[in-house]
Amino acid sequence: MNDRDFLLQVQGYGLMTAEVAYYMPDHPRLIQLFVWQQYDVAPRFPVLHRFLDHWRTDVEAVLHSVRVAHQHLIRPAEWRAVDGVISIN
């Protein structure tokens, strides 16, 4: 991971995975998949929207659907209390 990725995560970005299903003009009955990962901010997803706008204007393939998964990689630590005693000699 480089410094840019770490700085994005500190600013609230998380890893976004988009699965884009699309049709090619020469095979309209065949759905193809494209998987793309990038750091983005949920729930607005500005990076994904820019990508999809580019797809609609510059790519000949027609979008069928987009599935999105998002995960914050840096978040507060989680802890839980444990009942018990650990003896160290």
N, C-alpha and C positions, 0 to 999 in steps of 0.2 A: 504494500500500500504506500502510495506517495503522500506528500504533505497536502496536496490539493484535496485528496479524498478524505483525509482526516479532518481538515478544516470544514469541508462540507458537512460531515457528520456532526461536528460540534455545533454547526449553525442550524441543526434540526433536520438535515437531509437524511433519508434512509435509502436502503437499496430497493429499487423498484424493478420488478420483472414484468414485462408485458408480453403476452402471447397474442400475436396478431394473426387472425385467420383472414385470408384474402383469395380472390379469384383473379386469374390471369385472363386477359381479353381473348387469347387464342384457345383457352380451355375453360369455358364458363361453368362447367359442371364439376370441376375439380377444385376442392378447397385445399389451399396450401397454408403452412404455418411458418411464422417467423417469430423467433424468441429474441427479445432485446432486454438488456439490463443497463441501468443507469442510476445515478443518485438523483432523487427527486423528493419533493415535499408533499406529503399526504395532508389533507384529502384533495387539494387543488390540482396537483400534478402538472405544474407549468412546463416542465421539460417534456413530459409525455405529450401534452397538447401541442407544443411546437413541432415535435416529431410527427404527430398525426396530421397536422396542417401541411407539413412538407410532403408527407405521403400523398395526401389528397391532391396537391397541386403538381407534384413533379414525378410521381410514380404512376405508371399506367394500370397497375393492379387495383381492383375495386375491393375496398374493405368489406368484410363480412361481419367480423366481431373482434373485440379486444378484451382479453382477460388480464387483470392486473393483480399482482401480489406486492406487498410492501412490508419492509421490516426495518425498524430502527436498530442499528448495530451498536450504537452507544446509548445507554439508558441508565437510570439509577440502579444501583446494585439491589438485589433482592436477598432477604435473609429471613429465616424462620427460627423461632425458639425451639430448643430441643430439651426435653426433660431427661436428665441423667447426669451422672457424675463421671468424669474421666480422671483417673488417678495416674499421675506421672511420677515415677520413682527417681 
